[in-house]
Amino acid sequence: QVQLVESGGGLVQAGGSLRLSCAASGRSFGSYGSGWFRQAPGKEREFVAAISWDYGTTYYADSVRGRFTISRENAKNTVYLQMNSLKPEDTALYYCAAHSSGSWYYADAYDYWGQGTQVTVSS
């Protein structure tokens, strides 16, 4: 079992930055890749970014590439999402997830999910 807890969300003006954290517990977390998804009201959950557990290969949605950076600190079992140049359309509930197998871009490839942290970007 893997437990995930997100933090770092909040209210920020357009153009600002936030850093989300995802703290993981569970002895098997080291073998999982990590991903961030988001869901805005009335919309489907969408992929944001992911990072592999072995080589740290990263993956990004086109909408965030160049603005967001995913990183992982294995010694602390923590994954980060640095979000810069935020836009109102980035407003959503952001979820951290543990990837087991399959495409990095689809939610069904992830076995464990956190409860989410709210990010609100004002214009």
Order of alpha helices (4+ residues) and beta strands (2+ residues): beta-beta-beta-beta-beta-beta-beta-beta-beta-beta-beta
